Amino acid sequence: MNEEFLTQIKAETRAAFGELLNAAKLKPGQIVVAGCSSSEIVGEKIGTCSSMEAAEAVFSVLREMTAERGLFLAAQCCEHLNRALVVEEACAEKYGLQQVNAVPWAHGGGAMGTTAYQKFEHPVLVSHIKAAAGLDIGGTLIGMHLKEVAVPFRASINHIGNAILLMARTRPPFVGGERARYDEALL
C-alpha cells in the first residue's frame, strides 16, 4: 500500500470523524464505537483482504482524536468473534462491561480489532457496549453497540478509501405524548 493512499485514508478519517464528534457533543468518558472493514477500504469485499496498514491508519486517527477529547474508543471485531469489542481496561471497569476471552488476529477478529488489541495500553475484549456515537467503515454493522436512539449522521465525507462510511450519534428516547415538551439540548 502506498503512502499517498495511507495519507488519504487518514485525512478522510480525520475530516469525517471530526464532524461526527462536533455534532454528537460528547462528554469526556463517553464511548465511541468504530467498526472498520480494511478489506472494503482497499476496494475488496468485506472479510476477504484484511489490511493491517489500512486499519492502523484509521485507528491512529481515531485514537488520537478520542484521546484529545477524553473519550473511550471501542474497536469492533468481525463476526468471527461475534462482533466483540476491544476497549481499554479502564473503560470496561468504568462501565462494568463483561470481559470475554479471545485475542483478535487479522483473520479472526479483523485488522481493526487486532490493531486496537496491539496498540491499546491495557486492552480487553468485551461482549457488548452502548456507545454514544459511532462510525461504520465498510458495512460492519455497529448498530448493536449504540445506545437508543441512534440518529444517522451524514458528514461531508462518505467514504474512507473505497469503503462506504456510515455514522451515527445517539439521543435519549422521547417519552410522553402530544403534551410532552423536550429539552432541545438533548436532541
C-alpha angles and dihedrals in degrees: 000000000000126000093241092060092046090051089050092051091051093048093049091047092048093049097045096040091047090055091049094049091050093049095044094055092210123190123227111274096033121125127245117193123211125194115185134180105199087186090062091046090059092046101262133116115279112272096016108088113025112197116199089188093057092045092049091050092053095040094051091057095043093048093048094048096045091047091052089058098039093247129144117240120213117194113205117222123217128270092272088073092039090255091293115171135236112222137160112270089242089061092050091049095046093051099034092240121181110248117217129196117247136104112220120226130178095273098034108042100007135252095284094051090045092049092049091048090052098042104040115093096230107009123189131175118234130186101223143007137175105225125194093222140358150180127223115201112192103358102296094151105236095170093103088064099051128095119245122293107039114195116197113237123203116202128190086256116065100173137048104204103317095333123104113242124219122176138180141187123198136229134189114272116260115246129189131041139259092321095054122111121204136215105247091206090066097052 
